[in-house]
Amino acid sequence: MKELVEAGNSLLIVEHNLDVIASSDYVIDIGPKAGKYGGNIMGMGTPLEIAKLDTKTGNALREYFETIKKG
């Protein structure tokens, strides 16, 4: 993925893996749930900006970043 971006390409990835989400340049958080209970844009921005939101993805990213800080 990094090679594609470094070559000037854009990537759109649908992913739940926090390692992938945290290393992204930009995140579009869609929810609030799945299927017919989802489909709304809950937030857009960098992973750190999304981590400030009170959404499932925001809460998961906030915990992820806190865990990394602790070491």
Summary of the structure (lengths in Angstrom):
residues: 71
radius of gyration: 13.0
end to end distance: 25.9
largest distance: 38.3
contacts: 160
relative contact order: 0.15
helix: 45%
strand: 15%
